Amino acid sequence: MKFWAALALAVPLFAQEAQLDANRALFNVLVAINAAGYDADLESPNNHPVRKRIRAEIAARNFSTVPELKRFFAAHRKSDPALEVSQYVSFALSVDGSDQYRWRFREDEIPPDAAALEGFGALMTRFHQQARLDQLWKLVEPEYEKALQPFFEPVTLALQEVSGYLRVPTAGGGNRKFRVYIELMGAPNQVHVRSYAADSFVVLTPSPELHVPEIRSAYIAFHVDPLATRNAEKVETKRPLIDLAQAAPLLSERYKTDFLLLTTKSLSRAIEARLASVSKRDAMVRQALGEGFILTPYFAEALAAYEKQEQSMRLYYPEMIAAIDLKKEDRRLQGVEFLSSPVVKTVRVTAVEKPPESTGVRKTLDDAEGLYTARKLPEARAAFLKSLEETGEKPLQAKAYYGLARIAALQKDPELAVKLFEKVLELEPEPPVRAWSHVYLGRLFGLAGETVDARRHLDDALRVAEATPAAREAARKTLDELNRSQP
């Protein structure tokens, strides 16, 4: 097989600027507001047990700072529970991560909702010391590691799909960072997206859904936003089109006044549509247009041409903007009926049950997976190898080789990764492991130019009866990419 250097970025890896993790400042701040009266959706079955456990831990102690926190929280209440917690998320993302809660931005860069929490940093510093938040974190850190595990494969594939579509250089985004944080102390089913300075953040609270589409959308914006800024003069020549968006009831005022933002969001929505299955694309474009993102239909057409040429989006973007025909778009948008009410997304409600404690080889495998999630690769490799010595059961051995295969890919050894994934398939793996192994092999062979083998593995992934929805979606989209890349 011909593997080239790009395979070092194969399936298990994020782009260099991206990271999926927990954030200590977020944990600390949400511990504090839970103690202060943040009771949103407290009875929801989608809460993580960590939230109840830590609330009970704090309530059992008589900290002098808790009454102060309650007064502060009461003074900054919002009528909307989502907005209420949102300001504290902004604060946590804007401090330096120390126990002193100092701003990490210049005064004029601090987010307005975070700046409005004047005095909260000093109060957090005293609460941090009294509650010994560092020790509390050590108690729950394993729970965060477990909560992160389901995200790695589908989120990694989604980010790589975006990077591949936009043809982002493998060197990454310089000093810019994209972070996805899981926070178990928050009310369930929330997604908070932020862009501060050069960095972007997605904060997820417990949910039956992984919210991969929302993460992918934020990652698209992370790469597209700078293009509009870099080409602001060209974009502004198309500004007369903003008048056509004024009648859209659902469109935020910031998009009705800032044409750069409107252009960027329209392009982002068009990219999301192009990355979707063919059957969903037209509906997604119509949805975006109905919400007021008036350039989405144009960009959806322009992206079809972009896909047939070889330039990256960074280089192709000015040409795409220059080709916007004001008269043609004006004709296209005449008589558009904008949506008057938003589409409501229903979130499944599922009770979160604490799984039974694993023992023996299963515990070794769970520990190994936790080490892999934390990117402690030498320790994870040793644990996976240890599990092979502890069992002769083929499905459990398959899990061990599956872990070793992902580690090999992370350590830039794609040849070994392929051999190990193929070993997994020989060992009667459980359906999710079988499906993902085929997906990984499909992408690896595809990147190496071995399209026949790639399609074979991707087809096999789709034939696994109990494959996860994320694995099926990854297989379908990888097949679409292969089909688009063929002459």
C-alpha positions, 0 to 999 in steps of 0.5 A: 500500500502507498501511504503518504504523510497525510495519513498521519492525520487519518481517522483518529486524529483531530486537526492540530488546532482542535481539542475535545476536553473538559475545562476546569474553569467551567467545572469550577464556575458551574459548581459555584452557581449550582451551590448558589441556586442554579436549579434549571432542569434539576429533575430532568433524567438527562442530568449526569449523576455528577451534578447531584453528587457535587451539589450534595457535597457542597450542601453538606458543608457550611461554607461562608462564601455560599450565602454570598454566591446566592446573593450574587446569583440572585442579583444577576438572574435572567428570565430565560434559564439558558441566558442565565447560565450563558453569562457564567459560561462566558465568564469561565471561558474568559478567565485564565484558568488559575484559582485567581480567575483573572481575565485572559483578555484585554479590557475591551475584549472581555465579552459584555455578558461576562464583564457584567458579572463584576466582582464574581472573580474575587468571589470565585477565588474565595469559594475555590479555596474554601470548597477545595475545588481542585480536590473535588475535580479529582473526584469526578475527573474519571466521570468526565473522561468516560463522558468524553469517550463517545464523542471522539470517533464521530466528532473527529470524523466530522472535523476531518470531513470539514477540513477535507472539504475546505482543503485546510492545510495539514499544518493547522490554523496557526495560533487559532484554537477550536475547543469542544468542552463537555460540562456535566454540572450544567442543565442538560441538552444545552449547546453554547458556542463562543468565538473570542479573539482568535479562538472558538469554543463549543460547550456541551452539557449532558444529552442523549444526543452528541450534537455533532451537527452543532460541533461541525457547524461551529468548526465550519464557522471557525474556518470561514469567519476569517475569510470574510474579514481578510476579504472585507473590501470585496465582500462589502461591494455586495452590501446592497443585498443586505436590504433583501434580508430586512424582512426576515422575521427570524433573522437576528438584528446583528445579521441585518446590520453586519453584512460580513456576518450575514455573508459568512453565515450564508456560506457556512449554511451552504457548506453544511448543505453540501456536506449532507446527503444529496436528498437533504441538500435542497431542503437545508438550503431552503431552510437557511433562506427562509431564516434570512440567510439570503446568500445561501442559495448562491453559495450552494451553487458556487460550491458545486463549482468549487468542488470540481477544482483544486484550490483551497477555500482560502484561495477560492473565496475571493473568486466566489465573492467576486462572482456574486451578481447583484442583479441576479441575486435580486431577481432570485430573492424577489418574492421569497417567503421568509419563515415566521416561526423557527423549526423546533428540534425535539430532544430525546429524554432518556434516563441516565443510569449509572452503569455497573462497575466493571471487573477483570479484563473488562475493567482493564479495557475500560481503564485503557479506553480512559487512558486513550481518551486522555491521550496518555498513549503509552499507558493506554497501549500497555493497558490494552496489551495487558488485557490481551494477556487476561482473556482468550475471548475473541470479542474482548481481544478485538476491543484490545486490538481496536484500541491498539489500532487507534493508537498506531494511527495517532502515533503516525504509523498507518501501516501498523494501524491497518494491520491491527484494524484487520486483526480486529475484524478476524476476532468476532468483534461486537457490531459497533467495533466491527463497523468502526473498524471498517470505516477506519480502514475505508478512510485509510485506504481511500487516503492512500488511493486504494479506492477499491479496498476503500469502497469494500470496507465502507460497504461492509460497514453499512452492512453491519446490522447493529452499527451505530448511526454515527458509524453509518453516517461516517461510512456514507459520507466517506463514500460520497467523498470518494465518489466526488473525487473520482473523475 
